[in-house]
């Protein structure tokens, strides 16, 4: 279908058509990741604080079960559910785009794994917040931070394209404080056609929110894993001190 579209719209080369198709996939996946973020954030909050408020947690913890073990079990369940949803629904989205515009991403497994990691980061944050505030508040704050980080990433990309170090630093700091946008940009890069990126490489491309010009480094992936471990540790410590 890309070839047919190229013939119909003579102004598009095959490389431009593939780049446009990859951008369509990135746009679809952004909407999908936003829905997944909303779902996981508002699912994680009631899972813990809802049981605490209803008294179910008190009945469970009356047995010789450590609070950290209960929290770990719930967190692992949320991660399994969220990751499974991301993989299955994300694969379905890729198939829909493939059937529509005949484009298949070069690294779908890597991209979906990074989206699952993004979901894990957000639900871990929501679990931490749910140990301190109400379920609704924890979901609202988590989703708000998710959106703010994405906006900061767009600002940082604009700064990079304009060679403005101050604006670029906004995106860099936001991706360190909350790795959701960094993982999303890594997923975008895995969804994109590498040949098209090489053909149309331009410093101004950094300003486009649905284009990622570089893959994630191993150091950043390690930081994201460490971030999850630290936030989960804070959640466990907060849950340990929580009055049931």
ABEGO torsion letter per residue (X at the ends): XAAAAAAABAABBAAAAAAAAAAAAAAAAAAAAAAAAAAAAAAAAAAAAAAAAAGAAAAAAABBBBAAAAAAAAAAAAAAAAAAAAAAAAAAAAAAAAAAAGBBBABAAAAAAAAAAAAAAAAAAAAAAAAABBAAAAAAAAAAAAAAAAAAAAAAAAAAAAGBAAAAAAAAAAAAABAAAAAAAAAAAAABBAAAAAAABBAAAAABAABBABBBBAAAAAAAAAAAAAAAAAAAAAAAABBX
